[in-house]
Amino acid sequence: MLFLNHPLVRARFLEHGKVYTLRSSRRKKEGPQTLVQGSRFKHRPVGKGLVILAKELKALTPKALAGFVRNSGFRSAQAWLEAYVRFNHGKCVVPAYLYKVSKLSQRLEV
């Protein structure tokens, strides 16, 4: 299960079928995942996606994200970094993990 709680990230995924998402910890599982919105205890499905580690970022700068920002849902790498820090309670956690999430058919069982 992968949470897509930021509205820009979720909208990008739903409109274009793929999105890059930045995470502060490495996922234990990659591959087909159910994508959800909400909390661990109360969430609703968004869709199904293939989650693949694209890159481990040891330094988190706008330059490091420049090649991925177009498919992130954010207008700029700086805006993306600011959202990442907000989601991590004001901390810029590194290393950070960049995942590519591609839409899968709704028929696929995860």
Sequence and secondary structure as in RCSB ss.txt:
>XXXX:A:sequence
MLFLNHPLVRARFLEHGKVYTLRSSRRKKEGPQTLVQGSRFKHRPVGKGLVILAKELKALTPKALAGFVRNSGFR
SAQAWLEAYVRFNHGKCVVPAYLYKVSKLSQRLEV
>XXXX:A:secstr
 EE  SHHHHHHHHHHSEEEEEESS  S  EEEEEEEE SSSEEEEEEEEEEEEEEESS  HHHHTTTGGGTSSS
SHHHHHHHHHHHTTT   SSEEEEEEEE  TT   
